[in-house]
Structure formats: C-alpha cells, structure tokens
C-alpha cells in the first residue's frame, strides 16, 4: 500500500545534500590518521573498520552484501585482517572521536552556535525513529549509544540518516537489477565523469570496469562514448526519486515546521551544500 508523503520530496532530497557533508567527516585524513595510530595501514583499512564496526566482526561476505557497492574481493582485502589490529568497539570509538574532531574543525565558530544544538536535537529525533526492517547497517548503528557532546551527536545523527538512506538505495538498486559495480559506474556518469576516472573505480582493473560499462551498454543505458543514453539518465533519476521516497520515513516523526527548522539550521552549518 502506498504511504502518503508527510513532507515534500524536494525537501527530503535537500536534507540528503545537507546531511552528507556532515556524515562524511568519517572519511577525512584525521580519521585515517587516527586509525593508523591503532595499527591500521591506510584509508581503506580505516574505512572498512569504522563503517563495518556496527556489525561486529562480521565476515567479509556479509559486509560485502551489506555495503552492496564494492567489486568482488575488495572487502576481503581488509576484513577480517583489521580485527587483528583493533576491535569493533575500539574502531567505533576512534571513528566517533576523530569524526567529531574533523567536523568541529570544519565548522569553526559555528560549532558553538545555537543552530548546531537545535540541528543535533532534531536530526537525532529523526535518526533514531525510523524502522530498521530491511536496513542492516542502519540497524547496527541504532544499537549504539547517542553521544552527549553536541558536535559528536550531530555527526552520529547524520551518519544514521546517511546509512538509512543508503540501505534504502540498495533496495532500490536491487529491485532494478543494478549491482554494486554498476551503481558506481552510474554514479560517475551522472556526474559526467568517465567511469575509469571515478575514485571508487579507478583502482580496479581496466578490463573489469570496461566489462561493467559494456553490460550497461547492452541494456541500452550507456552509449558508444561511455555516456548515459536518455534511458540511462531516466533510470538514474528514477533510482534517486525512489530512494528519496524510502528515505523520507526517517523524517515522519518531525512536523513540517520542525523539518523546515532542521533545513534552516543545517544550511547555516553547511552553507556550501
């Protein structure tokens, strides 16, 4: 049964744009350096340790399934090796501390303003209210304690909202027959970028990326120049619109006035988003 939308889709998508730069503080140089201090080797070790930690010491096959959009074998290059150097509990603590440090540095004086506290409160209400069914990574994050410090709390809420939308997006991709590598190629093409130049693909063997592009070309989604056809652009738009519809569940707990307030507060914190 179709659920009525309590909030405009455009506003839900705007919140995605505003939440993303807050949540992705987790992927900063500061976080990578913090993970190196506990014995990890590089960015990707830290990425997989921090992002997979809410799942516990899940095997790489499970993390690959939950993360969805990595090429075969990529997760296994880091898991379970990282758990020989740290634990999920330590990885979560390192990630939260270094992410909050990164975010505070980016916000500067805005970190101590009234907009941040209100944004953290509203975002946390939304982030801890959504259904967990069918959303494994979001469910893993929901079991964690919400930080008390306002900057860390805002980052935590943004991460929950990001992963809730991400789990929703994976369901949409699966329903449309788009696998993880194809999703990365389509994202690159939506940014008018050649697939082999995308930072999530350029480290993969060129023949592998070319085969993924060829598969999309066979489906009529990519042209001979490696760009979207009109059908490809339309599918990309439909994937995003359906994802927004599913992600909207997280904001149902907020009234229209509160959602407006959250957007205004986040725009004050992330003016370039």
N, C-alpha and C positions, 0 to 999 in steps of 0.2 A: 504494500500500500504506500502511495506517495505521501510523504510528510510535508506539510506546508512549511515554507521558509519563514522563520521569525525575523530574519534580517536580510537585507539586500545582498545578493551575491557579490556585487561590486565591493561592498564594504568588507565582506569576508575575505575576498582576494586582497584587498588593501591591507588587512591585518596580516596576511601571509607575508606581504612585502615588508611590513614593519617588524614582524617577529623574527624573520630570517637573519638579519644582521646582528641581532642580539644573541640568538642561539648559536650562531656560527663563530662566536668568540671562542668556542671549544676547539676550533681548528687553527688557532693562532700560533705564532712562533713561541710565545710564552708558554703555552700548554705543551708544545713539543719539547721545549727545554725542561719543563717540569717532569715530563715522563722520562727524559734522558737521565735525569738525576736519580731515578729509581731503577735504572738499568736497561731501559728500552733503547732501541738502536736508532730509530728515525721517526719521521712524521707518521708513516702508516702503522708502525707498531703502536704508537700512541692513539691514533685514530681508532684502531680496532679494539684496543684495550679499553679506552674510555667509553666508546659508543656501545660495545658489546657487554660491558660490565653489568648492566642491569639484568642481563640474562644469566648471570653466574658463569661458571666455567662450561658453558655450552660448547659442544664440539663444532668444528668449522662447518660441517654440513648443515647444522641447524642455523648458525649465524648467517651463512650464505643464503639460506632460504628466507630468513627474516629480513636481511638487508636487501635482498632481491636483485639489486642492480650492479652486481660485480661479475666480471668474467669468471668462468670456472677456474678454480685453483688459486684465485687471488687471496681469499680469506685464509686458506691453509698455509700461505707463506708467513702468516703472523700468529695465527691461533692453531694449536694451544701454546706455541713457544712463549708468548708474552706471559703466560701464567707460571712459567718457570722463573720469572724475574719479579713479578708482582702478583697481587691478588685482586679479584674484582672489587673487594672493599677498599683497598688502597687506591686502585685506579679511579674509583668513584670520587674519593676524597681529593686526589690530585687534580682530577678534571674540574671539580667544582671550585676548588681554591684558585687554580690558575685561570679558569674561565672568568670568574668574578674579578680577578686582578686585571685581566685584559679588558673586560667591559668597563670597569671603573676608569682605567686609563683612557679609553676611547671617549667616555662621556665627560671627563673633566669635571668642571663645577656642576654640570647637570646631574651628576651622581648624588649630590646632596640637596637637590631641589625637591619641591613638593610633587612635581609631576612624576618623579620616579616612584615615590612611595605609593601614590594612587595607582599608577600603572601596574606596579608589582601586585597590589591587592586585587585589582580587577582581573589581571591576567591569571593570577593563581586560582581565583574562583573558577574561571573558565577552564583552566588546565586540569583541575582536579575534579571536574564534574562530568566529563564525557564518558560514554560507555566504553568498556575495554574489550568487549567481544570482537574477535577477528583482528585485533590490533596488538600483536605480541610485544613489540618493542615499547609501545606506549604503556602497556600493562606492566612491564618490568619497571619502567620509570615511576609509575604511580605508587609502587610499593615503597619508594624511598621517602625519607623524611624531607619535608619542605624546609629549606634554610630560613633562619630568622633574619639574618642580615639582609637589608633591602636589595642591594645590588645582586647578591647571590640568589635571592628569591626571584627577582625578575628574570635572571638568566635561567633558573630552573623552570619557571613557568613557560618561558619562551621555548625551551628545549622540549618540554612536554607537548606544547602546541605544535611544534615543528614535527615531532615524531608521530603525533596523532594524524596530522595531515599526510605525512609520509606513508604510514601504514594504509591510510585511505587510498593514496595514489597507487600503491602497489596492487590493491584490489582492483582498481580501475584498469591498470595495465594488464593484469591477468585476464580480466573479462574481455579485453580487446585483443588478446593474443600477442601482446608485446612483451618480449622477455627483457631481462635486465640490461644486456648489452645494447639491444635495440633502443631501449629507453634513453640510454646515454647518447646514442647517435641522434635520436630525435631531438633531444635537448640541445645538442650542439647545433643542429640545423635550424632550430627555432631561434637561435641567436645569430644566424647567418654565418656560422663558423664551419669550416671543413671538419669532418668527423675526426680525422687523424691529428688535428691540432688541438682538440679538446683535452684539457689536463686530466680528465678521468679516463681517457682512451689512448693518449699519445705514447704511453709506456708499453702498450700491448703490441704484439707482433702485427706489422702492417697487413699481412695476409688475413689475419683474424678479423681486423677492423674492416678490411675490404669485403670479406665474406658477409659480414653483418649488413653492410651497406647494400651489397648485391641482393640479399634477402629482402630488404625493404623495397628495392627497385623492382623485384619480381612481383611484389604486391601492389605496385603502382604508386608507392608513396614517395619515391625518390626518382629524380630524372637522370639522364645520362651524364650530367655535370656534377652529380652528387649533391643536388639541392632538392628541397621539397617540391613535389608537384602540388597542384591545388588540392588534390585528395589528401596528401600528406599534411598540408597546412590545416585543412579542415579537421583531420583526425587529431592533430596536436591541440587545436582549440577545444575540441570536444573532451579530450582527456583532462585538460585543465579545468574546464567548466564542471565536469562531473566530480573531479577531486574537490573543488570548492564546495560543491553541494554536500559532499560527505563530511568535509572538514567543518562545516557550519554547525554540526551537532555540538561541538565544544563550546560554542558561544550562546547556546539556547538559555543558559542559566542567567545571562545578563539581559537586562531590559534594553530597549532601543536607546534610552538616554544614557545608560551605563556603557553601552557599546560605543556610542558617539564619544563619550568621555575617554574611553580607552584609546580610541583612534587619535584624539587630540593629544592625549598625554604621550603616546608613543611617537607621534610626529614631532613633538617638542624635544624628545630624546634622540630621535633618529631623523634629523631634518633632511638628510640626503636620500632617504629610502624612497 
